[in-house]
Structures are given as C-alpha cells and as structure tokens.
Amino acid sequence: MLEGNVTNFDEIINEGNVLVDFYATWCGPCKMLAPELETIQDKVKIVKIDIDKNPDLCKRYGVMSVPTLIYFTSKDNYKTHTGYMPKENILNWLNID
C-alpha cells in the first residue's frame, strides 16, 4: 500500500488496476475503511492520498467528501465511490474474487 507520494501519481495510475483511497486523518469513516483496505491489498494495488496534503489531486478528480475511492483500470478509465464499504462490497465493486 503506497501512501501520500503524489509526485509519480500519473505514472502509478497508468499501470492500471489501482485503487486510490482519498482520506483525511480526522475522518471517522476513513478510519473504519482503512482496515478493510488492508485486507485486500494482496488483490489490488492501493494508493492512499491525504486530501489535506493534496488539494490539487482532489480538485482534478472532483473529490468533495471522504472517504472517496477511485478505481483506475487505466489513466482515463476509472470509477468512483464515496463513503465507507465493508470488504465484501469493495471486492464486489472492483469485480474481484
């Protein structure tokens, strides 16, 4: 799980099949989501982006609330979900067994 390094963000998402977690340290639902994501990090590459430290990325992808998950299958092909999800729902949303 990568955290906070946005200097190579475009490079990372170009690889495809990357789940980006836009979170905040003060966010309760984000804290609930973190352990769920840890349980699936062997199935999908996960990048955590702190919204308070990366406002430009938030603006670029229209992140208005947290947690927001964005799943990139390529740089220009992605889907978003806002709010907490348990592991099973995340895997369903990602179409991963």
VMD Tcl script that builds the backbone (N, CA, C; Angstrom):
set m [mol new atoms 291]
animate dup $m
set s [atomselect $m all]
$s set {name element resname resid chain x y z} {
  {N N MET 1 A 0.861 -1.179 0.000}
  {CA C MET 1 A 0.000 0.000 0.000}
  {C C MET 1 A 0.900 1.233 0.000}
  {N N LEU 2 A 0.730 2.064 -0.994}
  {CA C LEU 2 A 1.510 3.295 -1.096}
  {C C LEU 2 A 0.749 4.423 -0.425}
  {N N GLU 3 A 1.466 5.326 0.192}
  {CA C GLU 3 A 0.787 6.428 0.853}
  {C C GLU 3 A 1.449 7.754 0.553}
  {N N GLY 4 A 0.620 8.680 0.073}
  {CA C GLY 4 A 0.997 10.074 0.027}
  {C C GLY 4 A 1.964 10.549 -1.038}
  {N N ASN 5 A 2.636 9.657 -1.761}
  {CA C ASN 5 A 3.609 10.114 -2.753}
  {C C ASN 5 A 2.891 10.436 -4.059}
  {N N VAL 6 A 2.621 11.709 -4.274}
  {CA C VAL 6 A 1.887 12.096 -5.473}
  {C C VAL 6 A 2.795 12.591 -6.587}
  {N N THR 7 A 4.096 12.597 -6.368}
  {CA C THR 7 A 4.997 13.066 -7.409}
  {C C THR 7 A 4.951 12.155 -8.630}
  {N N ASN 8 A 4.614 10.886 -8.430}
  {CA C ASN 8 A 4.525 9.955 -9.556}
  {C C ASN 8 A 3.108 9.376 -9.676}
  {N N PHE 9 A 2.099 10.134 -9.289}
  {CA C PHE 9 A 0.717 9.662 -9.297}
  {C C PHE 9 A 0.280 9.202 -10.684}
  {N N ASP 10 A 0.527 10.007 -11.711}
  {CA C ASP 10 A 0.114 9.649 -13.071}
  {C C ASP 10 A 0.790 8.359 -13.533}
  {N N GLU 11 A 2.036 8.206 -13.166}
  {CA C GLU 11 A 2.779 7.000 -13.514}
  {C C GLU 11 A 2.131 5.770 -12.867}
  {N N ILE 12 A 1.747 5.901 -11.617}
  {CA C ILE 12 A 1.141 4.787 -10.880}
  {C C ILE 12 A -0.202 4.397 -11.483}
  {N N ILE 13 A -1.065 5.374 -11.757}
  {CA C ILE 13 A -2.395 5.031 -12.275}
  {C C ILE 13 A -2.339 4.552 -13.725}
  {N N ASN 14 A -1.291 4.934 -14.455}
  {CA C ASN 14 A -1.121 4.440 -15.825}
  {C C ASN 14 A -0.928 2.930 -15.869}
  {N N GLU 15 A -0.427 2.364 -14.766}
  {CA C GLU 15 A -0.217 0.924 -14.686}
  {C C GLU 15 A -1.556 0.177 -14.707}
  {N N GLY 16 A -2.628 0.843 -14.298}
  {CA C GLY 16 A -3.951 0.237 -14.278}
  {C C GLY 16 A -4.196 -0.632 -13.066}
  {N N ASN 17 A -5.472 -0.928 -12.827}
  {CA C ASN 17 A -5.903 -1.718 -11.682}
  {C C ASN 17 A -5.326 -1.194 -10.369}
  {N N VAL 18 A -5.553 0.086 -10.143}
  {CA C VAL 18 A -5.074 0.764 -8.946}
  {C C VAL 18 A -6.270 1.375 -8.218}
  {N N LEU 19 A -6.383 1.088 -6.938}
  {CA C LEU 19 A -7.433 1.652 -6.104}
  {C C LEU 19 A -6.838 2.799 -5.297}
  {N N VAL 20 A -7.394 3.991 -5.485}
  {CA C VAL 20 A -6.900 5.168 -4.769}
  {C C VAL 20 A -7.904 5.531 -3.685}
  {N N ASP 21 A -7.402 5.630 -2.463}
  {CA C ASP 21 A -8.217 5.982 -1.300}
  {C C ASP 21 A -7.914 7.424 -0.922}
  {N N PHE 22 A -8.853 8.326 -1.212}
  {CA C PHE 22 A -8.732 9.716 -0.777}
  {C C PHE 22 A -9.309 9.769 0.634}
  {N N TYR 23 A -8.481 10.146 1.603}
  {CA C TYR 23 A -8.877 10.093 3.003}
  {C C TYR 23 A -8.400 11.340 3.741}
  {N N ALA 24 A -8.846 11.451 4.994}
  {CA C ALA 24 A -8.351 12.506 5.883}
  {C C ALA 24 A -8.092 11.884 7.250}
  {N N THR 25 A -7.075 12.365 7.926}
  {CA C THR 25 A -6.720 11.800 9.233}
  {C C THR 25 A -7.803 12.042 10.274}
  {N N TRP 26 A -8.627 13.075 10.085}
  {CA C TRP 26 A -9.676 13.431 11.030}
  {C C TRP 26 A -11.015 12.768 10.719}
  {N N CYS 27 A -11.081 11.953 9.673}
  {CA C CYS 27 A -12.328 11.379 9.170}
  {C C CYS 27 A -12.624 10.016 9.808}
  {N N GLY 28 A -13.741 9.922 10.529}
  {CA C GLY 28 A -14.148 8.672 11.170}
  {C C GLY 28 A -14.376 7.530 10.194}
  {N N PRO 29 A -15.204 7.721 9.143}
  {CA C PRO 29 A -15.415 6.646 8.174}
  {C C PRO 29 A -14.114 6.218 7.476}
  {N N CYS 30 A -13.178 7.153 7.297}
  {CA C CYS 30 A -11.884 6.809 6.696}
  {C C CYS 30 A -11.127 5.841 7.598}
  {N N LYS 31 A -11.197 6.083 8.904}
  {CA C LYS 31 A -10.532 5.203 9.869}
  {C C LYS 31 A -11.176 3.819 9.872}
  {N N MET 32 A -12.482 3.753 9.631}
  {CA C MET 32 A -13.169 2.466 9.556}
  {C C MET 32 A -12.806 1.723 8.266}
  {N N LEU 33 A -12.592 2.466 7.192}
  {CA C LEU 33 A -12.290 1.874 5.891}
  {C C LEU 33 A -10.860 1.328 5.827}
  {N N ALA 34 A -9.936 1.962 6.512}
  {CA C ALA 34 A -8.515 1.592 6.420}
  {C C ALA 34 A -8.254 0.103 6.664}
  {N N PRO 35 A -8.793 -0.505 7.738}
  {CA C PRO 35 A -8.526 -1.938 7.934}
  {C C PRO 35 A -9.172 -2.824 6.868}
  {N N GLU 36 A -10.284 -2.385 6.310}
  {CA C GLU 36 A -10.925 -3.139 5.220}
  {C C GLU 36 A -9.992 -3.169 4.004}
  {N N LEU 37 A -9.383 -2.033 3.707}
  {CA C LEU 37 A -8.464 -1.957 2.566}
  {C C LEU 37 A -7.214 -2.800 2.801}
  {N N GLU 38 A -6.747 -2.813 4.044}
  {CA C GLU 38 A -5.556 -3.607 4.360}
  {C C GLU 38 A -5.777 -5.080 4.051}
  {N N THR 39 A -7.012 -5.564 4.227}
  {CA C THR 39 A -7.293 -6.982 3.995}
  {C C THR 39 A -7.321 -7.346 2.515}
  {N N ILE 40 A -7.391 -6.358 1.625}
  {CA C ILE 40 A -7.440 -6.670 0.189}
  {C C ILE 40 A -6.197 -6.196 -0.563}
  {N N GLN 41 A -5.205 -5.705 0.138}
  {CA C GLN 41 A -4.031 -5.164 -0.549}
  {C C GLN 41 A -3.236 -6.222 -1.310}
  {N N ASP 42 A -3.500 -7.497 -1.063}
  {CA C ASP 42 A -2.851 -8.541 -1.842}
  {C C ASP 42 A -3.589 -8.800 -3.167}
  {N N LYS 43 A -4.787 -8.215 -3.326}
  {CA C LYS 43 A -5.603 -8.420 -4.524}
  {C C LYS 43 A -5.562 -7.242 -5.498}
  {N N VAL 44 A -5.240 -6.050 -4.975}
  {CA C VAL 44 A -5.248 -4.846 -5.799}
  {C C VAL 44 A -4.231 -3.857 -5.229}
  {N N LYS 45 A -3.585 -3.126 -6.120}
  {CA C LYS 45 A -2.646 -2.092 -5.677}
  {C C LYS 45 A -3.452 -0.937 -5.097}
  {N N ILE 46 A -3.086 -0.496 -3.899}
  {CA C ILE 46 A -3.810 0.570 -3.208}
  {C C ILE 46 A -2.870 1.741 -2.958}
  {N N VAL 47 A -3.367 2.928 -3.262}
  {CA C VAL 47 A -2.631 4.172 -3.005}
  {C C VAL 47 A -3.507 5.038 -2.115}
  {N N LYS 48 A -2.950 5.507 -1.004}
  {CA C LYS 48 A -3.695 6.370 -0.083}
  {C C LYS 48 A -3.246 7.816 -0.277}
  {N N ILE 49 A -4.236 8.705 -0.465}
  {CA C ILE 49 A -3.944 10.116 -0.699}
  {C C ILE 49 A -4.639 10.934 0.389}
  {N N ASP 50 A -3.850 11.651 1.174}
  {CA C ASP 50 A -4.375 12.538 2.222}
  {C C ASP 50 A -4.895 13.809 1.544}
  {N N ILE 51 A -6.200 14.061 1.657}
  {CA C ILE 51 A -6.792 15.205 0.947}
  {C C ILE 51 A -6.261 16.542 1.433}
  {N N ASP 52 A -5.880 16.614 2.690}
  {CA C ASP 52 A -5.377 17.879 3.227}
  {C C ASP 52 A -3.997 18.234 2.684}
  {N N LYS 53 A -3.257 17.228 2.253}
  {CA C LYS 53 A -1.913 17.457 1.716}
  {C C LYS 53 A -1.893 17.494 0.187}
  {N N ASN 54 A -3.016 17.121 -0.446}
  {CA C ASN 54 A -3.048 17.005 -1.913}
  {C C ASN 54 A -4.312 17.618 -2.516}
  {N N PRO 55 A -4.563 18.893 -2.267}
  {CA C PRO 55 A -5.796 19.510 -2.771}
  {C C PRO 55 A -5.899 19.536 -4.295}
  {N N ASP 56 A -4.763 19.586 -4.992}
  {CA C ASP 56 A -4.813 19.617 -6.461}
  {C C ASP 56 A -5.357 18.315 -7.039}
  {N N LEU 57 A -4.956 17.180 -6.456}
  {CA C LEU 57 A -5.487 15.898 -6.917}
  {C C LEU 57 A -6.978 15.785 -6.608}
  {N N CYS 58 A -7.387 16.290 -5.464}
  {CA C CYS 58 A -8.809 16.273 -5.105}
  {C C CYS 58 A -9.612 17.067 -6.121}
  {N N LYS 59 A -9.103 18.210 -6.482}
  {CA C LYS 59 A -9.790 19.051 -7.460}
  {C C LYS 59 A -9.845 18.360 -8.818}
  {N N ARG 60 A -8.742 17.766 -9.223}
  {CA C ARG 60 A -8.658 17.100 -10.524}
  {C C ARG 60 A -9.703 15.993 -10.677}
  {N N TYR 61 A -9.961 15.258 -9.582}
  {CA C TYR 61 A -10.894 14.135 -9.648}
  {C C TYR 61 A -12.238 14.418 -8.968}
  {N N GLY 62 A -12.479 15.663 -8.594}
  {CA C GLY 62 A -13.771 16.045 -8.048}
  {C C GLY 62 A -14.080 15.447 -6.691}
  {N N VAL 63 A -13.060 15.230 -5.894}
  {CA C VAL 63 A -13.263 14.666 -4.554}
  {C C VAL 63 A -13.807 15.754 -3.645}
  {N N MET 64 A -15.059 15.567 -3.221}
  {CA C MET 64 A -15.733 16.566 -2.393}
  {C C MET 64 A -15.947 16.095 -0.954}
  {N N SER 65 A -15.889 14.787 -0.738}
  {CA C SER 65 A -16.043 14.256 0.617}
  {C C SER 65 A -15.198 12.997 0.744}
  {N N VAL 66 A -14.979 12.589 1.988}
  {CA C VAL 66 A -14.128 11.428 2.254}
  {C C VAL 66 A -14.861 10.431 3.143}
  {N N PRO 67 A -14.522 9.172 3.007}
  {CA C PRO 67 A -13.566 8.629 2.057}
  {C C PRO 67 A -14.145 8.558 0.648}
  {N N THR 68 A -13.284 8.762 -0.330}
  {CA C THR 68 A -13.639 8.546 -1.731}
  {C C THR 68 A -12.646 7.546 -2.300}
  {N N LEU 69 A -13.182 6.494 -2.893}
  {CA C LEU 69 A -12.357 5.503 -3.569}
  {C C LEU 69 A -12.482 5.715 -5.070}
  {N N ILE 70 A -11.349 5.709 -5.747}
  {CA C ILE 70 A -11.346 5.767 -7.207}
  {C C ILE 70 A -10.546 4.570 -7.703}
  {N N TYR 71 A -11.189 3.770 -8.542}
  {CA C TYR 71 A -10.544 2.587 -9.097}
  {C C TYR 71 A -10.179 2.860 -10.551}
  {N N PHE 72 A -8.883 2.895 -10.808}
  {CA C PHE 72 A -8.368 3.163 -12.150}
  {C C PHE 72 A -8.046 1.854 -12.848}
  {N N THR 73 A -8.691 1.608 -13.987}
  {CA C THR 73 A -8.287 0.489 -14.833}
  {C C THR 73 A -7.275 0.976 -15.865}
  {N N SER 74 A -7.250 2.286 -16.079}
  {CA C SER 74 A -6.228 2.974 -16.862}
  {C C SER 74 A -6.296 4.446 -16.455}
  {N N LYS 75 A -5.402 5.239 -16.983}
  {CA C LYS 75 A -5.368 6.654 -16.589}
  {C C LYS 75 A -6.698 7.356 -16.841}
  {N N ASP 76 A -7.340 7.049 -17.964}
  {CA C ASP 76 A -8.564 7.746 -18.342}
  {C C ASP 76 A -9.832 6.947 -18.090}
  {N N ASN 77 A -9.706 5.748 -17.529}
  {CA C ASN 77 A -10.865 4.907 -17.280}
  {C C ASN 77 A -10.914 4.575 -15.787}
  {N N TYR 78 A -11.889 5.171 -15.104}
  {CA C TYR 78 A -11.988 4.948 -13.662}
  {C C TYR 78 A -13.428 5.101 -13.204}
  {N N LYS 79 A -13.677 4.580 -12.000}
  {CA C LYS 79 A -14.988 4.741 -11.371}
  {C C LYS 79 A -14.768 5.138 -9.924}
  {N N THR 80 A -15.768 5.834 -9.365}
  {CA C THR 80 A -15.620 6.355 -8.011}
  {C C THR 80 A -16.735 5.865 -7.099}
  {N N HIS 81 A -16.411 5.843 -5.819}
  {CA C HIS 81 A -17.392 5.538 -4.774}
  {C C HIS 81 A -17.037 6.396 -3.572}
  {N N THR 82 A -18.050 7.000 -2.975}
  {CA C THR 82 A -17.838 7.818 -1.783}
  {C C THR 82 A -18.510 7.147 -0.596}
  {N N GLY 83 A -17.803 7.109 0.514}
  {CA C GLY 83 A -18.343 6.538 1.741}
  {C C GLY 83 A -17.704 5.206 2.085}
  {N N TYR 84 A -18.007 4.759 3.287}
  {CA C TYR 84 A -17.479 3.502 3.806}
  {C C TYR 84 A -18.105 2.314 3.080}
  {N N MET 85 A -17.325 1.261 2.868}
  {CA C MET 85 A -17.815 -0.022 2.354}
  {C C MET 85 A -17.061 -1.133 3.079}
  {N N PRO 86 A -17.763 -2.201 3.456}
  {CA C PRO 86 A -17.045 -3.355 4.000}
  {C C PRO 86 A -16.295 -4.090 2.885}
  {N N LYS 87 A -15.379 -4.935 3.275}
  {CA C LYS 87 A -14.520 -5.674 2.339}
  {C C LYS 87 A -15.311 -6.335 1.213}
  {N N GLU 88 A -16.368 -7.042 1.544}
  {CA C GLU 88 A -17.136 -7.775 0.532}
  {C C GLU 88 A -17.697 -6.831 -0.529}
  {N N ASN 89 A -18.189 -5.689 -0.104}
  {CA C ASN 89 A -18.734 -4.701 -1.043}
  {C C ASN 89 A -17.641 -4.107 -1.912}
  {N N ILE 90 A -16.478 -3.868 -1.332}
  {CA C ILE 90 A -15.359 -3.329 -2.106}
  {C C ILE 90 A -14.970 -4.317 -3.199}
  {N N LEU 91 A -14.825 -5.586 -2.828}
  {CA C LEU 91 A -14.433 -6.605 -3.801}
  {C C LEU 91 A -15.484 -6.735 -4.896}
  {N N ASN 92 A -16.754 -6.661 -4.512}
  {CA C ASN 92 A -17.846 -6.694 -5.493}
  {C C ASN 92 A -17.743 -5.517 -6.458}
  {N N TRP 93 A -17.553 -4.327 -5.902}
  {CA C TRP 93 A -17.449 -3.099 -6.689}
  {C C TRP 93 A -16.279 -3.181 -7.662}
  {N N LEU 94 A -15.190 -3.803 -7.221}
  {CA C LEU 94 A -14.000 -3.942 -8.059}
  {C C LEU 94 A -14.076 -5.136 -9.007}
  {N N ASN 95 A -15.101 -5.973 -8.832}
  {CA C ASN 95 A -15.216 -7.222 -9.597}
  {C C ASN 95 A -14.020 -8.134 -9.383}
  {N N ILE 96 A -13.632 -8.279 -8.122}
  {CA C ILE 96 A -12.502 -9.129 -7.741}
  {C C ILE 96 A -13.036 -10.207 -6.805}
  {N N ASP 97 A -12.561 -11.434 -7.010}
  {CA C ASP 97 A -12.961 -12.544 -6.122}
  {C C ASP 97 A -12.146 -12.548 -4.863}
}
mol reanalyze $m
mol bondsrecalc $m
mol representation Tube
mol addrep $m
